[in-house]
Amino acid sequence: MLTLHTGRALVLSWDGGTPLPGGAVAVQGDRIAAVGTLDELRARFPQARVRSWPGVLGPGRTHGGALPAAPSPRERVHAVLKTGGVAVTAGAVTDPALRAAAARAGVLVLPAEQPVALAESGRADLAVFDADPGAPGRPAADAEAVVTVCAGRIVHRRH
């Protein structure tokens, strides 16, 4: 099912991207079908379900460094998802149980930390933050996500 995710504003990259008020991302399966304003995407995809989130919508983040401590590998990966993380570095998941937990959640394992941007036909990895950004369009490093979408699936939603 096609879903339009929207928030107060949309940033295509946390690395200084200019926020687009009323921006949205169309997600089909695990891919981004389109990016634009909510009005544009509603006109283009009238059958789509709309998910409005209270915050700034942007790309999911790559978690650098060790995964947070928790009782189980699944909980350690979930702690990353809570921060809007959708990818981890290979050095942080050398334990096979952690790698398996990351794979089950759809979390990417990358050779190194890298910037992520939203783009049409790219993997649908999104995060929404409600806190005012520390810099224009940039959430604080320790900010908790309102929602994290990993490969098109909502994998974390704050209650």
C-alpha positions in Angstrom: 0.0 0.0 0.0 1.2 3.5 -0.9 1.7 5.7 2.2 2.4 9.4 2.4 4.4 10.4 5.4 4.4 14.1 6.4 5.3 16.3 9.3 5.7 20.0 10.1 8.5 20.1 7.6 10.7 17.8 5.5 14.4 17.8 5.1 16.1 15.7 2.4 19.4 15.6 4.3 20.3 16.3 7.9 23.6 17.9 6.6 22.2 21.4 6.2 19.2 20.7 4.1 16.6 23.5 4.0 13.4 22.4 5.6 10.3 22.3 3.3 7.2 23.2 5.2 4.3 20.8 4.3 6.7 18.3 2.8 6.0 14.7 2.4 7.5 11.4 1.2 5.5 8.8 -0.7 6.5 5.2 0.3 5.6 2.2 -1.8 6.9 -1.1 -0.3 10.5 -0.5 0.8 11.1 2.4 -1.7 10.5 6.1 -1.9 8.1 6.7 -4.8 8.2 10.5 -4.6 9.2 13.5 -2.5 7.4 16.8 -2.5 4.7 18.8 -0.8 1.8 16.9 0.7 -0.6 18.7 -1.7 1.5 17.6 -4.7 1.7 14.0 -3.6 -2.0 13.8 -2.7 -2.8 15.0 -6.2 -0.4 12.5 -7.7 -1.4 9.6 -5.4 -5.1 10.2 -4.4 -5.5 6.6 -3.2 -2.6 6.8 -0.7 -2.9 6.5 3.0 -1.6 9.6 4.8 0.4 9.4 8.0 0.9 12.9 9.6 3.6 13.0 12.3 4.2 15.8 14.8 7.7 16.9 13.9 10.4 17.3 11.3 10.6 14.4 8.8 13.9 13.4 7.2 16.1 10.5 6.5 16.9 7.8 9.0 20.3 8.1 10.5 23.4 5.9 10.6 24.3 5.1 14.2 28.0 5.5 14.8 29.9 3.7 17.5 28.8 0.9 19.8 25.2 0.0 20.1 23.5 1.1 23.4 23.7 -1.4 26.3 20.6 -3.5 26.8 19.8 -7.0 28.1 19.4 -8.6 24.6 20.6 -8.0 21.0 17.0 -7.2 20.0 16.7 -4.5 22.6 20.1 -3.0 21.7 19.0 -2.7 18.0 15.6 -1.2 19.2 17.6 1.4 21.2 19.1 2.5 17.9 15.7 2.6 16.2 14.4 4.9 19.0 17.1 7.5 17.9 16.0 7.4 14.3 18.8 5.1 13.4 18.2 2.8 10.4 21.8 1.7 9.8 24.8 0.8 11.9 28.5 0.4 11.2 29.9 -3.1 10.7 32.4 -2.6 13.6 29.4 -2.1 16.0 27.8 -5.5 15.2 30.6 -8.0 15.1 28.6 -10.3 17.4 26.5 -12.7 15.2 23.5 -12.3 17.5 23.6 -8.5 17.0 23.9 -8.9 13.2 20.9 -11.2 13.2 18.8 -8.8 15.3 19.8 -5.9 12.9 18.8 -8.0 9.9 15.5 -9.0 11.4 14.7 -5.3 12.0 15.8 -4.3 8.4 18.7 -2.2 9.8 21.5 -1.8 7.2 25.0 -2.7 8.2 27.5 -0.3 6.5 31.3 -0.4 6.4 31.5 3.1 7.8 29.3 6.0 8.9 27.9 7.9 5.9 25.4 10.7 5.3 21.9 9.7 4.3 19.5 11.6 2.0 16.0 11.0 0.8 15.7 10.4 -2.9 13.1 9.0 -5.3 13.6 5.3 -5.8 15.9 5.1 -2.7 15.3 2.9 0.2 12.4 4.2 2.4 14.4 5.0 5.6 12.8 7.9 7.5 12.7 9.5 10.9 10.6 12.2 12.5 11.9 14.3 15.4 9.7 16.6 17.5 12.4 18.5 19.3 13.6 21.7 17.7 16.7 21.0 15.8 20.1 22.0 17.2 20.9 23.5 13.8 18.6 24.3 10.9 16.9 21.0 10.1 19.2 18.9 12.3 18.0 17.0 15.3 20.3 16.7 18.3 22.4 13.6 18.3 20.7 12.2 21.3 17.1 13.1 20.2 14.5 10.4 20.4 12.5 9.9 17.2 8.8 10.2 17.2 8.8 7.5 14.5 11.4 5.5 12.6 10.6 3.9 9.3 13.1 1.3 8.1 12.8 0.0 4.6 9.2 1.2 4.4 8.1 -0.4 7.8 7.3 1.5 10.9 9.8 -0.1 13.3 9.6 2.4 16.2 6.8 4.8 17.3 6.9 6.7 20.5 3.7 6.4 22.5 
